[in-house]
Amino acid sequence: MHSSNVTISARNIRSSRHFRPGLLLAIVAAARWLARKIGERRNSNALMELSDDQLKDIGLSRGQTESDVHVYSRY
């Protein structure tokens, strides 16, 4: 039997495990952005389900809830 002696340098091992903090920060920022957008959509859907009288009780009109202005984000 013939065994080969293969040497892997430590430099190659370290480079394969290289940690990129910038990439991790970008992923976290993207996850937060997505969570915020999902929350905004959930709030928008909840407002659209309210009756006109219920909207009037909280000081909104149907037109305000249908606009792109996020009136609920001020709370």
Secondary structure, 3 states (H helix, E strand, C coil): CCCCCCCCCHHHHHHHCCCCHHHHHHHHHHHHHHHHHHHHHHHHHHHHCCCHHHHHHCCCCHHHHHCCCCHHHHC
